[in-house]
């Protein structure tokens, strides 16, 4: 079963790091096909670096989508959903 976790964020790197640590520590259900989609609404902090570092440390796909700043949460959700299978 494909499970996509979609995270929308903007300039919340510290909170994002905590969320990513929780995902890394979670025990997947047998047969779960997990992927993470992070939609960055134009962050000016280290969000992109944090996501890329996390992606290199886990064994499931992590996709970082960056959109123009200020498009908002609804646009980020729609973009994340469109990227998830």
C-alpha positions in Angstrom: 0.0 0.0 0.0 1.4 3.4 -1.1 1.4 6.0 1.8 2.3 9.6 1.0 2.9 12.0 3.8 2.5 15.5 2.6 4.1 18.3 4.7 3.5 22.0 3.8 5.9 24.4 5.4 7.4 27.9 5.3 10.2 29.2 7.5 9.7 26.6 10.2 12.9 24.7 10.0 13.2 23.8 13.7 9.6 22.4 13.8 10.3 20.6 10.5 13.4 19.0 11.9 11.3 17.6 14.8 8.7 16.2 12.5 11.3 14.6 10.3 13.0 13.0 13.3 9.6 11.5 14.3 9.1 10.1 10.8 12.6 8.6 10.8 11.9 7.0 14.2 8.5 5.6 13.3 8.3 1.9 12.7 6.6 1.3 9.3 3.8 -1.3 9.0 4.9 -4.4 7.0 4.3 -3.9 3.3 3.9 -0.1 3.6 5.4 1.8 0.7 6.1 5.2 2.3 7.1 8.5 0.6 7.4 12.0 1.9 6.4 15.1 -0.1 7.5 18.4 1.4 6.1 21.5 -0.2 8.1 24.6 0.7 6.2 27.9 0.3 9.3 29.9 -0.4 11.2 29.6 2.9 14.1 31.8 3.6 15.6 29.5 6.3 17.4 26.2 6.0 14.3 24.2 5.0 15.7 23.0 1.7 19.0 21.9 3.3 17.2 20.2 6.1 15.0 18.2 3.8 17.9 17.2 1.5 19.9 16.0 4.5 17.0 14.0 5.8 16.4 12.4 2.4 19.9 11.1 2.3 19.4 9.5 5.7 16.3 7.5 5.1 15.4 4.5 2.9 12.1 5.9 1.4 11.6 8.6 -1.3 11.6 12.2 -0.1 10.5 14.9 -2.6 11.0 18.6 -2.1 8.8 20.9 -4.0 9.5 24.6 -3.8 6.9 27.1 -4.8 7.0 30.9 -5.0 6.6 32.6 -1.6 3.2 33.5 -0.4 1.1 31.2 -2.6 -0.4 29.9 0.6 -1.4 26.7 2.3 -4.1 25.7 -0.1 -1.8 26.0 -3.1 0.9 24.0 -1.2 -1.6 21.3 -0.3 -2.8 21.1 -3.9 0.7 20.9 -5.2 1.6 18.2 -2.7 -1.4 16.1 -3.5 -0.7 16.4 -7.3 2.8 15.1 -6.7 1.7 12.1 -4.6 0.6 9.0 -6.6 
